[in-house]
Amino acid sequence: MSKAQDITSKIWEMANRLRSNMDASEYRNYILGFMFYRYLSEHQETKMVDNELLSIEDGQAVNDAYTQEASGDDLNDYLEELADSLGYAIAPRFTWQTIVDKVHNNEIAPSDFQDMLDDFNKSVDLNRHSKQDFHGVFADMNLGNSRLGQTTAARAKALTEIVDLVDSVDYKDDNGRDILGDIYEYLIAQFAGNSGKKAGEFYTPHQVSEILAKLVTIGLDPEETKPSVYDFACGSGSLLLTVQEQIKNHRLFYFGQELNTTTYNLARMNLMMHNVSYMNMDLRNADTLEMDWPDGVDAQGVDHPRNFDMVVANPPYSAHWDNNDNKMKDARFKDYGGLAPKTKADYAFLLNGLYHLSNKGTMAIVLPHGVLFRGAKEEKIRKSLLEKNQIDAVIGLPAGLFYSTGIPTVLMVLKKNKTNKDVLFIDASSDFEKGKNQNLLRGQDIDKMIDTYKERKDVDKYAHVASIDEIKENDFNLNIPR
């Protein structure tokens, strides 16, 4: 067990004792919220030391020096300088260390927690460039929630216990490496495992994320110094971060859109706790199919789609959407023979991602098997994609991989300017390890998929390269057993 997993297990065990009758999915907001606040406060301390903003005497704690120097009329100068570089600023009386000291000395007032969050929100206004990234990030920490306690004193006690829990852990591994981001990620997975079907709204299992990430990074231009990745249903941001794991020598720019506000807040926290600067991320809280990503404007002032080097997604399966006639005028959907059915938005999501894919880029998306063979409107879209030569590969995944559904799913790889005129089919549905609550992909299963994708050859009972003529003979039905 890794140090991060070990620490996560301890936090989880303690959290279960503390949360009383509160659901895990609800308690999540407090545990992860305070973890993020601690991260922001300690990150601010590091920045003040690195930029020599403080005169720290030998043996003096950074927080003591900050409290001493940033007082009176000087406080605003410190806050403005911090907000300019960090995108936020935490005043001395609301730093994590100050709050913890108050808790330990029994000096904390019930109102201190709300004042702490209110002051943070006010500091975000000091930097107009970061406002979107930080504004409302703690909105899901309802400090007046009666499930924390029936009285103000009871709620304050519950919050101090959470502060104690979050502060009791050293977020470093045995080599001194910061593993806070890893712990946060493991905790999100733990909460997902205890949230049943709701988990599908915010978490893609890491093994599936790893496959998607490997696929879209295979063809990445090595000369691209600032590659971009886009996830239009980004959940807690885990899939975006997994792409970065595959290209450690590149500095990624992250773009994501998420409908659920709570999940959107999780994503912002998750990326920042993995040391993603607010300047390298653009996350939005919106309905992707109703509010498309804003177009870019080129040097001549002409609007054009904002395109990304990599697109990854695990959108809601067969969701309902508003496929009114106006959608046929939408540039994302108009050139593919029709609109996805009202009760199955799968192809609407796919076309949205493809529209925003760069000409040299790769897109990988998880969808239900039905997209391969369903008729009517979906058949027209599938036929159009094939005639445009934009479907590169179809990979059948095992059933039971996801928290939200037990159905088997398919992974589709798409490109806008493919040179080969065939489609690679991989049937990986039998390669997995059976788990107690969900099935698991092993390293060898993932490697087999990726190696087969790279080699693009027939493998008996596992992979087949189908020509477009063969696909036409099958009436553009992509069902893998064929």
C-alpha positions in Angstrom: 0.0 0.0 0.0 1.4 3.4 -0.9 1.8 6.1 1.7 -1.0 8.2 0.1 -3.4 5.2 0.2 -2.4 4.5 3.8 -3.1 8.1 4.9 -6.3 8.0 2.9 -7.5 4.9 4.8 -6.8 6.6 8.1 -8.7 9.7 7.1 -11.6 7.6 5.8 -11.8 5.6 9.0 -11.7 8.7 11.2 -14.2 10.5 8.9 -16.7 7.6 9.2 -16.5 7.9 13.0 -17.1 11.7 12.9 -19.9 12.0 10.3 -22.6 10.5 12.5 -25.8 10.3 10.5 -24.6 12.4 7.6 -24.3 10.7 4.2 -20.8 10.2 2.9 -21.6 12.2 -0.3 -22.7 15.2 1.9 -19.8 14.9 4.4 -17.4 14.9 1.4 -17.9 18.6 0.9 -16.6 19.4 4.4 -13.6 17.1 4.5 -12.4 18.0 1.0 -13.3 21.7 1.4 -11.1 22.0 4.5 -8.3 20.0 2.9 -8.4 22.5 0.0 -8.4 25.5 2.4 -5.4 24.0 4.2 -3.6 23.6 0.8 -4.3 27.2 -0.2 -3.1 28.6 3.1 0.1 26.5 3.1 0.7 27.3 -0.6 0.4 31.0 0.3 3.0 30.5 3.0 5.4 28.9 0.5 4.9 31.7 -1.9 5.6 34.4 0.7 8.9 32.6 1.7 10.0 32.0 -2.0 9.2 35.7 -2.9 10.8 37.0 0.3 7.7 38.9 1.2 8.5 38.5 4.9 11.4 39.1 7.2 11.6 35.9 9.1 13.8 35.6 12.1 15.7 32.4 12.9 13.3 29.9 14.4 10.3 32.1 13.7 7.2 30.4 12.2 6.1 31.8 8.9 2.6 32.4 10.2 3.9 34.4 13.2 6.0 36.6 10.9 3.0 37.1 8.6 0.7 38.0 11.5 3.3 40.4 12.8 4.2 42.2 9.6 0.8 42.2 7.8 -1.0 44.3 10.2 -2.8 47.7 10.2 -2.3 49.7 7.0 0.2 47.2 5.6 -2.4 44.4 5.4 -4.0 45.5 2.1 -0.6 45.8 0.4 0.2 42.1 1.3 -3.3 40.9 0.3 -3.1 42.7 -3.1 0.4 41.3 -3.8 -0.6 37.8 -2.9 -3.8 37.9 -4.9 -1.9 39.2 -7.9 0.4 36.1 -7.9 -1.9 33.4 -6.4 -5.3 34.6 -7.5 -6.5 34.7 -3.9 -5.2 36.0 -0.5 -5.8 34.8 3.0 -5.4 37.3 5.8 -3.3 36.4 8.9 -6.4 35.9 11.1 -7.8 33.3 8.7 -4.7 31.3 7.8 -5.0 27.6 8.4 -2.4 27.7 11.2 -4.3 30.6 13.0 -7.6 28.6 12.8 -5.9 25.4 14.1 -4.3 27.3 16.9 -7.7 28.7 17.9 -9.2 25.3 17.8 -6.5 23.8 20.0 -6.7 26.7 22.5 -10.5 26.5 22.6 -10.7 30.1 21.3 -12.6 29.4 18.1 -15.9 31.1 17.8 -18.8 29.5 15.8 -18.8 32.6 13.5 -15.0 32.2 12.7 -15.6 29.5 10.1 -18.1 31.5 8.1 -16.0 34.7 8.5 -13.0 32.7 7.1 -14.8 31.7 4.0 -16.4 35.1 3.5 -13.1 36.8 3.7 -11.6 34.4 1.2 -14.4 35.1 -1.3 -13.8 38.8 -0.9 -10.1 38.4 -1.6 -10.8 36.7 -4.9 -12.2 40.0 -6.2 -8.7 41.5 -5.9 -7.6 39.7 -9.1 -10.1 39.9 -12.0 -8.2 37.3 -14.0 -8.6 34.6 -11.3 -12.2 35.4 -10.2 -13.8 32.7 -12.4 -11.3 30.1 -11.0 -11.9 30.7 -7.3 -15.3 32.4 -7.0 -17.8 30.2 -5.0 -15.3 27.3 -4.7 -16.5 26.7 -1.1 -20.2 27.2 -1.8 -21.0 23.6 -0.9 -19.7 23.9 2.6 -23.0 24.8 4.2 -21.8 25.7 7.7 -25.4 26.1 8.9 -26.4 22.6 7.9 -28.5 21.1 10.7 -27.1 17.6 9.9 -23.8 18.9 11.3 -25.6 19.6 14.5 -28.9 21.0 15.8 -27.4 24.0 17.6 -24.7 26.5 16.7 -22.4 25.0 19.3 -22.9 21.5 18.0 -22.2 22.5 14.5 -19.0 24.4 15.6 -17.9 21.3 17.5 -18.4 19.2 14.4 -16.4 21.6 12.3 -13.5 21.8 14.8 -13.4 17.9 14.7 -13.0 18.1 10.9 -10.3 20.7 11.2 -8.5 18.5 13.7 -8.8 15.5 11.4 -7.5 17.4 8.3 -4.6 19.0 10.4 -3.6 15.7 12.0 -2.2 14.3 8.7 1.3 14.9 7.3 0.8 15.2 3.6 4.3 14.1 2.7 5.7 10.7 1.7 8.8 9.1 3.2 10.9 11.1 0.7 9.3 14.5 1.7 7.4 14.7 -1.6 4.0 16.4 -1.4 1.3 13.8 -1.8 -1.7 16.0 -0.9 -3.1 15.8 -4.4 -2.8 12.0 -4.5 -4.6 11.7 -1.1 -7.4 14.0 -2.4 -7.8 11.9 -5.5 -8.0 8.7 -3.4 -10.6 10.3 -1.1 -12.7 11.3 -4.1 -12.6 7.6 -5.2 -13.6 6.5 -1.7 -16.5 8.9 -1.6 -17.5 7.7 -5.1 -17.5 4.1 -3.9 -19.9 5.0 -1.2 -22.2 7.2 -3.3 -23.7 4.4 -5.5 -25.1 5.6 -8.8 -24.4 9.3 -7.9 -20.7 8.5 -8.2 -21.0 8.4 -12.0 -21.7 12.2 -11.9 -18.2 13.0 -10.7 -15.7 10.1 -11.0 -14.3 7.9 -13.7 -12.4 5.0 -12.3 -8.6 5.6 -12.7 -8.0 2.5 -14.9 -10.5 3.7 -17.5 -9.1 7.3 -17.3 -5.6 5.8 -17.9 -6.7 4.1 -21.2 -8.4 7.3 -22.4 -5.3 9.3 -21.5 -2.9 6.9 -23.2 -4.9 6.9 -26.4 -5.1 10.6 -26.9 -1.4 11.2 -26.1 -0.1 8.6 -28.5 -0.2 10.9 -31.5 0.6 14.1 -29.7 3.0 16.3 -31.7 6.3 16.2 -29.7 6.9 19.8 -30.9 3.8 21.0 -29.2 5.1 22.8 -26.1 1.7 23.9 -24.6 -0.8 21.1 -25.5 -4.4 21.5 -24.5 -6.9 18.9 -23.2 -10.6 19.4 -23.1 -13.2 17.4 -21.1 -16.8 18.6 -21.7 -18.2 16.5 -18.9 -15.3 16.8 -16.6 -16.7 15.7 -13.2 -14.1 16.0 -10.5 -11.3 16.6 -13.1 -9.6 13.2 -12.5 -9.6 12.4 -16.2 -7.9 15.7 -17.1 -5.2 15.0 -14.5 -4.6 11.5 -15.8 -3.7 12.9 -19.2 -1.0 15.0 -17.6 0.4 11.7 -16.0 1.1 10.4 -19.6 3.1 13.5 -20.8 5.1 14.6 -17.8 7.5 16.5 -20.1 4.7 18.8 -21.3 2.9 21.6 -19.4 -0.7 21.0 -20.1 -3.5 23.6 -20.4 -6.7 22.2 -19.0 -10.2 23.0 -20.2 -13.3 21.5 -18.8 -17.1 22.0 -18.5 -19.3 20.5 -15.8 -23.1 20.9 -15.3 -23.3 20.0 -11.6 -22.0 22.9 -9.4 -20.8 20.8 -6.5 -18.8 18.6 -8.9 -17.5 21.6 -10.7 -16.2 22.9 -7.4 -14.5 19.5 -6.7 -12.8 19.7 -10.1 -11.4 23.2 -9.4 -10.0 22.0 -6.0 -8.7 18.8 -7.5 -6.7 20.5 -10.2 -5.2 23.2 -8.0 -4.2 20.6 -5.4 -2.3 18.9 -8.1 -0.3 22.1 -8.5 -2.2 23.3 -11.6 -2.0 27.1 -11.7 -5.3 29.0 -12.2 -3.5 30.5 -15.2 -3.2 27.0 -16.8 -6.9 26.0 -16.4 -10.3 27.2 -17.6 -13.2 25.3 -16.0 -16.8 26.3 -16.5 -20.0 25.4 -14.8 -22.5 25.0 -17.6 -24.6 22.6 -19.7 -22.3 21.6 -22.5 -25.1 20.8 -25.0 -26.9 24.1 -24.3 -23.9 26.4 -23.8 -21.1 25.5 -26.2 -17.5 26.5 -25.3 -16.9 30.1 -26.5 -15.4 30.4 -29.9 -11.9 31.9 -30.4 -11.1 34.9 -32.5 -8.1 34.8 -34.8 -5.7 37.6 -35.7 -8.0 38.8 -38.4 -10.9 39.1 -35.9 -12.8 36.1 -37.4 -14.6 33.7 -35.1 -13.7 30.1 -35.2 -14.2 27.1 -32.9 -11.9 26.8 -30.0 -10.0 23.6 -30.8 -8.0 21.4 -28.5 -5.1 19.0 -29.0 -6.8 16.2 -27.0 -10.4 15.6 -26.1 -11.4 13.1 -23.4 -14.8 12.4 -22.0 -17.0 10.0 -20.0 -20.4 11.8 -20.4 -23.7 10.7 -18.9 -25.0 7.6 -20.8 -28.2 8.0 -22.9 -29.1 11.3 -21.2 -32.1 13.4 -22.2 -31.5 16.6 -24.1 -33.4 19.3 -25.9 -33.0 18.4 -29.6 -35.2 21.2 -30.9 -35.0 22.3 -34.6 -32.7 25.2 -33.7 -30.0 22.7 -32.8 -29.8 21.8 -36.6 -28.3 25.3 -37.1 -25.6 24.5 -34.4 -22.2 24.1 -36.1 -21.5 21.1 -33.8 -24.4 19.0 -35.2 -25.5 20.3 -38.5 -23.2 18.3 -40.9 -24.0 14.8 -39.6 -27.4 13.9 -41.1 -29.5 14.8 -38.1 -29.7 15.2 -34.3 -29.3 12.6 -31.6 -32.6 11.4 -30.2 -34.2 13.3 -27.4 -33.8 10.4 -25.0 -30.2 9.5 -26.0 -27.8 12.4 -26.2 -24.7 10.1 -26.7 -24.0 11.2 -30.2 -24.7 14.9 -29.3 -21.9 14.7 -26.7 -19.6 12.9 -29.2 -20.2 15.5 -31.9 -19.6 18.3 -29.4 -16.2 16.9 -28.6 -15.3 16.2 -32.2 -16.2 19.8 -33.2 -13.6 21.1 -30.7 -10.8 18.7 -31.7 -7.9 20.1 -33.6 -7.1 18.8 -37.0 -4.1 16.8 -35.7 -5.7 15.8 -32.4 -7.2 12.6 -31.0 -10.5 12.2 -29.1 -11.4 9.3 -26.8 -14.9 8.9 -25.3 -16.7 6.3 -23.3 -20.3 5.5 -24.4 -22.9 2.8 -24.0 -22.8 -0.1 -26.6 -26.0 1.1 -28.2 -24.2 3.8 -30.2 -22.6 1.0 -32.3 -25.8 -0.5 -33.6 -29.0 1.6 -32.8 -30.9 2.6 -35.9 -32.9 5.7 -37.0 -31.3 9.1 -36.2 -28.2 7.5 -34.6 -27.6 5.3 -37.6 -27.5 8.4 -39.8 -24.9 10.1 -37.6 -22.8 6.9 -37.3 -22.9 6.5 -41.1 -21.9 10.1 -41.6 -18.9 9.7 -39.2 -17.8 6.7 -41.1 -18.1 8.3 -44.5 -16.1 11.3 -43.2 -13.5 8.7 -42.0 -13.5 10.1 -38.5 -13.9 6.9 -36.4 -10.5 5.4 -35.8 -11.1 2.6 -33.3 -13.9 0.9 -31.3 -12.8 -0.8 -28.0 -15.3 -2.9 -26.1 -14.7 -2.6 -22.3 -15.7 -5.2 -19.6 -19.1 -4.7 -17.8 -19.1 -3.5 -14.2 -16.2 -1.1 -14.3 -18.2 2.0 -13.3 -19.9 3.0 -10.0 -23.0 4.3 -11.7 -23.9 1.4 -14.0 -23.1 -2.3 -14.6 -23.7 -2.2 -18.3 -20.8 -2.9 -20.7 -19.4 0.2 -22.4 -17.5 1.0 -25.5 -14.6 3.4 -26.0 -14.5 5.2 -29.3 -11.4 6.9 -30.7 -11.9 9.7 -33.3 -9.8 11.9 -35.5 -10.7 14.6 -38.0 -8.0 13.9 -40.6 -7.3 10.2 -40.6 -5.2 8.8 -43.5 -6.1 5.2 -43.0 -9.5 4.1 -44.4 -10.3 1.4 -41.8 -11.6 1.0 -38.3 -9.8 -1.0 -35.6 -12.1 -3.1 -33.4 -10.8 -4.5 -30.1 -12.9 -6.8 -27.9 -11.4 -6.3 -24.4 -14.6 -7.3 -22.6 -13.2 -10.6 -21.1 -10.0 -9.1 -19.7 -10.5 -8.0 -16.1 -10.3 -9.0 -12.5 -13.6 -9.5 -10.8 -14.0 -7.2 -7.7 -16.4 -7.2 -4.8 -18.4 -4.2 -5.9 -17.0 -3.5 -9.4 -14.7 -5.2 -11.9 -11.1 -4.0 -12.2 -8.8 -3.6 -15.2 -5.3 -4.8 -14.5 -2.1 -3.3 -15.8 -1.7 -6.2 -18.3 -5.2 -5.6 -19.6 -4.5 -1.9 -20.2 -1.1 -2.6 -21.9 -2.7 -5.2 -24.2 -5.3 -2.7 -25.3 -2.8 0.1 -26.0 -0.2 -2.2 -27.7 -3.0 -3.6 -29.9 -4.2 -0.1 -30.8 -0.6 1.0 -31.7 0.1 -2.1 -33.8 -3.3 -2.0 -35.6 -3.3 -5.6 -36.7 -5.8 -8.5 -36.4 -5.4 -10.6 -33.2 -7.4 -13.8 -33.1 -10.6 -13.4 -31.0 -9.4 -10.0 -29.8 -8.9 -7.4 -32.6 -9.9 -6.9 -36.2 -9.1 -4.1 -38.7 -12.2 -3.6 -40.7 -12.1 -1.9 -44.1 -14.8 0.7 -44.9 -16.2 -1.7 -47.6 -16.6 -4.4 -44.9 -18.4 -1.9 -42.7 -20.7 -0.9 -45.5 -21.6 -4.5 -46.1 -22.7 -4.6 -42.5 -25.0 -1.6 -43.1 -22.7 0.6 -41.0 -23.4 -1.5 -37.9 -20.4 -1.4 -35.7 -21.5 -4.0 -33.2 -18.2 -5.7 -32.1 -19.3 -9.4 -32.4 -19.8 -8.8 -36.1 
